[in-house]
């Protein structure tokens, strides 16, 4: 997919250069569809507040689903190192933003990820990038949890992987049952975390103060 760079912000007071990237053909098609959606909802797509909305939403949706253009396994492989460290490595409180595939509403939360190396480690930022790579797609939390686990297990071949995700789903908060304080927790384990109750308890204890 060819991406186009647009929207250079230039030199602005106390500001920054903003670079937006999107596929131009996809952008044009999405814009037309969102114009039609506004009309079907009974709105006037030509009024001032909505005239540019279809274009903005088209760009926004491409940003929110940019995970389709990433390969999380390759991200991890770009920073793998040989290291004889065999204790637990935990990256906690990884901010997570995803889109529920059932209602196209966001779910927002945190991921806690751990692995026990088996001769190889990866850069800590790559763990967070793996989370983003799968989260920035249309998702369900259950599948997202397993995808993160399997990517780390298949790429690093560690002695075990543990993933816990907690998230607030706006499809439950804004519509449906409208339970505004409900949090969904999912977990997935491999190897030592699955086979050893002691190891699993150690991991859950280390992240426990972060859990609801």
C-alpha positions in Angstrom: 0.0 0.0 0.0 1.5 3.3 -1.1 1.2 5.9 1.6 1.1 9.6 1.0 2.6 12.2 3.3 0.5 15.2 3.8 -0.3 18.0 6.3 3.2 19.3 7.1 2.6 21.7 9.9 5.7 23.9 9.3 7.2 26.2 11.8 4.6 27.1 14.3 4.9 28.9 17.6 6.0 26.4 20.2 4.8 23.7 17.9 5.9 20.8 15.7 5.8 19.4 12.2 2.7 17.2 11.8 3.0 14.4 9.3 -0.2 12.5 8.4 0.1 9.4 6.2 -2.7 7.7 4.4 -3.5 5.8 1.2 -5.0 8.3 -1.2 -7.3 5.9 -3.1 -8.7 4.5 0.2 -9.0 8.0 1.6 -11.2 9.1 -1.4 -13.4 6.0 -1.2 -13.9 6.2 2.5 -14.7 9.9 2.3 -17.5 9.2 -0.2 -18.9 6.4 2.0 -19.0 8.6 5.1 -20.7 11.4 3.2 -23.5 8.9 2.4 -23.6 7.7 6.0 -24.2 11.3 7.1 -27.0 11.7 4.7 -28.6 8.4 5.8 -28.5 9.6 9.4 -30.6 12.6 8.3 -27.8 15.2 8.5 -26.9 17.9 6.1 -23.4 17.0 5.0 -22.9 20.4 3.4 -23.4 22.4 6.6 -20.3 24.1 8.0 -19.7 21.8 10.9 -20.0 18.6 8.8 -18.5 19.6 5.5 -15.0 18.3 6.2 -16.2 15.5 8.6 -16.1 12.6 6.0 -12.5 13.4 5.1 -11.5 13.7 8.7 -13.2 10.4 9.6 -11.6 8.7 6.6 -8.1 9.7 7.8 -9.0 8.9 11.4 -10.1 5.4 10.6 -6.9 4.7 8.6 -4.9 5.8 11.6 -6.9 3.7 14.0 -6.5 0.6 11.9 -2.9 1.1 10.8 -2.0 -2.2 12.5 -3.1 -4.0 9.3 0.0 -2.5 7.7 2.4 -3.8 10.3 4.0 -7.2 11.0 4.5 -7.5 14.8 6.8 -10.5 14.4 9.1 -8.5 12.1 9.1 -5.6 14.6 10.4 -8.0 17.3 13.0 -9.5 15.0 14.4 -6.1 14.3 15.7 -5.9 17.9 16.5 -9.5 19.1 19.7 -10.1 21.1 21.4 -13.2 22.5 21.4 -12.9 26.3 21.8 -15.6 29.0 19.1 -14.1 31.2 16.4 -16.5 32.4 14.3 -14.6 34.9 10.9 -13.0 34.2 10.8 -9.8 32.1 7.6 -7.8 32.6 6.4 -4.7 30.7 3.4 -3.4 32.6 0.8 -0.7 31.9 1.1 -0.7 28.1 -1.6 1.8 27.0 -4.0 0.1 24.6 -6.5 1.6 22.1 -8.5 -0.6 19.9 -11.8 -0.8 18.0 -14.5 -3.4 18.7 -15.2 -5.2 15.5 -18.9 -5.7 16.4 -19.9 -2.0 16.8 -16.8 0.0 15.6 -16.6 1.6 19.0 -13.3 1.9 20.9 -12.1 -0.2 23.8 -9.4 1.3 25.9 -7.2 -0.2 28.6 -3.8 -1.6 29.5 -1.8 -4.7 28.7 0.6 -6.4 31.0 3.1 -8.7 29.2 5.8 -11.0 30.6 8.2 -13.6 29.1 11.0 -15.8 30.5 13.9 -15.7 28.0 15.5 -18.8 26.6 18.7 -17.4 25.3 17.2 -14.4 23.4 15.6 -11.1 24.5 14.0 -8.3 22.6 14.0 -4.5 23.0 11.5 -3.5 25.6 9.8 -1.0 23.3 9.2 -3.8 20.8 6.8 -5.4 23.3 4.7 -2.3 23.3 4.9 -2.1 19.5 3.6 -5.7 19.2 0.6 -4.7 21.4 -0.1 -1.7 19.1 0.4 -3.7 16.0 -2.5 -6.0 16.9 -4.6 -3.4 18.8 -4.7 -1.0 15.9 -7.1 -3.3 14.0 -10.8 -4.2 14.3 -10.6 -6.6 17.3 -12.2 -8.5 20.1 -10.2 -8.4 23.3 -10.0 -12.2 23.6 -8.3 -12.6 20.2 -6.1 -9.6 20.8 -4.7 -11.2 24.0 -3.9 -14.5 22.2 -2.3 -12.8 19.2 0.1 -10.9 21.4 1.0 -14.0 23.3 1.5 -16.1 20.2 3.6 -13.5 18.4 6.1 -13.3 21.3 6.1 -17.1 21.8 6.6 -17.9 18.1 9.2 -15.2 17.6 11.4 -15.3 20.7 10.8 -19.0 21.6 11.0 -18.2 25.3 10.3 -20.5 28.2 6.9 -18.9 28.6 4.7 -15.9 27.9 2.0 -14.2 29.9 -0.4 -11.6 28.7 -3.2 -9.9 30.8 -5.4 -7.1 29.3 -7.9 -4.9 31.1 -10.1 -2.7 29.0 -13.2 -0.5 29.2 -15.5 -1.2 26.2 -17.5 1.8 25.0 -20.0 -0.6 23.4 -21.0 -1.5 26.9 -20.7 2.0 28.4 -22.4 4.1 25.7 -25.0 1.6 24.3 -26.4 -1.8 25.2 -26.4 -2.4 28.9 -24.7 0.9 29.6 -22.6 -0.3 32.5 -20.3 2.6 32.9 -17.7 1.1 35.3 -17.4 -2.4 33.9 -13.8 -3.6 33.0 -13.1 -6.7 31.0 -10.0 -8.7 31.9 -8.5 -11.4 29.7 -5.4 -13.5 30.0 -3.3 -16.0 28.0 -0.3 -18.0 29.0 2.2 -20.4 27.5 5.0 -22.6 28.9 6.2 -21.9 32.4 3.3 -19.6 33.1 0.8 -22.3 32.2 2.6 -25.2 33.7 3.9 -23.7 36.9 1.4 -22.3 39.4 4.3 -20.6 41.3 5.5 -18.8 38.2 2.0 -17.7 37.3 1.3 -16.5 40.8 4.6 -14.5 40.8 3.5 -12.8 37.6 0.0 -12.0 38.8 1.4 -10.8 42.1 3.8 -8.4 40.4 1.1 -6.9 38.3 -1.6 -7.4 40.9 -1.6 -3.9 42.3 -2.3 -2.6 38.8 -5.4 -4.8 38.3 -8.9 -3.8 39.2 
